[in-house]
Amino acid sequence: MLSLFTGGDKKFKDPNEELKQGKRLQHAKEMFYSGKFPVATTPAVKGRRIKTLVGLVHGRGYDGECALLSLTASALEMGADAIVGYRETLAFHPDGSKFFSCYGTAITFDKGPAKPNRRLFTH
């Protein structure tokens, strides 16, 4: 039963949820810092052809690295090879804390080499 004073029914967290989240971000960190998963502010990655646009991804957090890794982890879970069009915003709260939001477009690459003087995006 819903009460105005106590809120809705309590949902119990999976005790392994925090561990899963940690592994998710650790994998994203390894992929990003090793250079295996590029994140670019540009609409394309030089020397690579975009095969498909997977979708828009976003990350949020009180730490810029955590927001970026959350964004990267989301894209990896969607099967993306990279993120293009990366942007971030920073909000300052009255208590002095900062809140980072970042977003970009998750993409997959064409597995063949990019050809010079050709469009970078294929259907």
C-alpha positions as CSV (number, residue, x, y, z in Angstrom):
1,M,0.0,0.0,0.0
2,L,1.2,3.5,-0.9
3,S,1.5,5.9,1.9
4,L,2.2,9.6,1.6
5,F,4.6,9.5,4.5
6,T,6.6,6.3,3.9
7,G,6.6,6.2,0.1
8,G,6.1,3.1,-2.0
9,D,7.1,-0.5,-1.3
10,K,10.8,-0.9,-0.8
11,K,12.8,-2.5,-3.6
12,F,15.7,-4.7,-2.4
13,K,18.9,-4.4,-4.3
14,D,20.7,-7.4,-5.7
15,P,23.9,-7.7,-3.5
16,N,25.9,-8.4,-6.6
17,E,24.7,-5.2,-8.4
18,E,27.6,-3.1,-7.1
19,L,30.1,-5.7,-8.1
20,K,28.6,-5.9,-11.6
21,Q,28.7,-2.1,-11.9
22,G,32.3,-2.1,-10.9
23,K,33.2,-4.7,-13.5
24,R,31.2,-2.8,-16.2
25,L,33.2,0.4,-15.6
26,Q,36.5,-1.4,-15.3
27,H,36.0,-3.0,-18.7
28,A,35.1,0.4,-20.2
29,K,38.2,1.9,-18.6
30,E,40.5,-0.8,-20.0
31,M,38.9,-0.4,-23.5
32,F,39.1,3.4,-23.5
33,Y,42.6,3.9,-22.1
34,S,44.1,1.1,-24.2
35,G,42.8,2.9,-27.3
36,K,40.6,0.0,-28.4
37,F,37.5,2.1,-28.0
38,P,37.8,5.7,-29.5
39,V,35.7,8.6,-28.2
40,A,35.9,11.5,-30.6
41,T,34.4,15.0,-30.5
42,T,34.4,15.0,-34.3
43,P,31.6,13.4,-36.5
44,A,34.0,10.7,-37.7
45,V,37.2,8.9,-36.8
46,K,40.1,9.5,-39.2
47,G,41.0,6.5,-41.3
48,R,37.8,4.5,-40.3
49,R,34.5,4.2,-42.1
50,I,31.3,4.3,-40.1
51,K,29.0,1.4,-40.9
52,T,26.0,2.0,-38.6
53,L,24.8,4.5,-36.1
54,V,23.9,2.4,-33.0
55,G,22.3,5.2,-31.0
56,L,22.7,8.1,-28.6
57,V,24.5,7.3,-25.3
58,H,24.9,9.3,-22.2
59,G,26.7,9.2,-18.9
60,R,26.3,11.2,-15.7
61,G,28.2,11.6,-12.4
62,Y,29.9,13.7,-9.8
63,D,33.2,12.9,-11.4
64,G,34.1,13.5,-15.0
65,E,35.9,10.2,-15.5
66,C,33.0,8.2,-14.0
67,A,30.6,10.0,-16.4
68,L,32.8,9.2,-19.4
69,L,33.3,5.6,-18.4
70,S,29.6,5.2,-17.8
71,L,29.0,6.6,-21.4
72,T,31.6,4.2,-22.8
73,A,30.2,1.2,-20.9
74,S,26.7,1.9,-22.3
75,A,28.1,2.1,-25.8
76,L,30.0,-1.2,-25.4
77,E,26.8,-2.9,-24.1
78,M,25.0,-1.8,-27.3
79,G,27.7,-3.4,-29.4
80,A,29.4,-0.1,-30.6
81,D,33.0,0.2,-31.8
82,A,33.4,3.9,-30.9
83,I,31.6,7.1,-29.9
84,V,31.6,10.2,-32.2
85,G,30.2,13.7,-31.6
86,Y,31.2,13.5,-27.9
87,R,30.0,16.5,-25.8
88,E,30.0,17.2,-22.1
89,T,28.4,19.7,-19.8
90,L,29.1,20.6,-16.2
91,A,26.6,21.9,-13.6
92,F,27.7,23.6,-10.4
93,H,25.4,23.2,-7.4
94,P,25.0,25.7,-4.6
95,D,26.7,23.3,-2.2
96,G,29.9,23.5,-4.3
97,S,29.6,20.1,-5.9
98,K,29.9,19.6,-9.6
99,F,27.7,17.3,-11.8
100,F,29.0,16.0,-15.2
101,S,26.8,15.0,-18.1
102,C,28.2,13.7,-21.3
103,Y,26.7,12.3,-24.5
104,G,27.7,11.1,-28.0
105,T,26.6,8.8,-30.8
106,A,27.6,5.2,-30.6
107,I,28.7,3.7,-33.9
108,T,30.1,0.6,-35.5
109,F,33.0,0.6,-38.0
110,D,33.1,-0.9,-41.5
111,K,35.6,-3.7,-41.0
112,G,37.4,-2.9,-44.3
113,P,40.0,-0.1,-44.6
114,A,38.7,3.4,-45.4
115,K,39.3,4.5,-49.0
116,P,40.7,8.0,-49.6
117,N,38.4,10.6,-51.2
118,R,35.2,8.6,-50.2
119,R,32.4,9.4,-47.9
120,L,33.1,8.2,-44.4
121,F,29.5,7.1,-43.7
122,T,27.9,4.2,-45.5
123,H,24.3,3.0,-45.2
